[in-house]
Amino acid sequence: MTIEPIPTLATPVRGQLVHDRRTRRTGVYMDTVGGRLYLRPVGGGIEWTTRPEYVGPPSPGIPPDPGRRAG
């Protein structure tokens, strides 16, 4: 399956809610390291990485990913 890149956000601000089209998940932007964006589920949980071209603003109809809490 090919995922078409979308127009990217300017560098997101830490804590900003963003949508990763590659994984179809909405999460909180944490940091950029080595050109990869680190996102975390809204309710906490394990971060995932994605490329900047797959990140855009969250769509109104897409709920945030609640994540999984450790414990």
SULPE-V769474 format. One record per run of one state. SS is the DSSP state (H for helix, E for strand, - for the rest). FROM is the first residue (numbers start at 0). LEN is the number of residues. If there is no record, write none. Layout:
# SULPE-V769474
SS|FROM|LEN / SS|FROM|LEN
This chain:
# SULPE-V769474
-|0|16 / E|16|4 / -|20|4 / E|24|9 / -|33|2 / E|35|5 / -|40|7 / E|47|4 / H|51|3 / E|54|3 / -|57|14
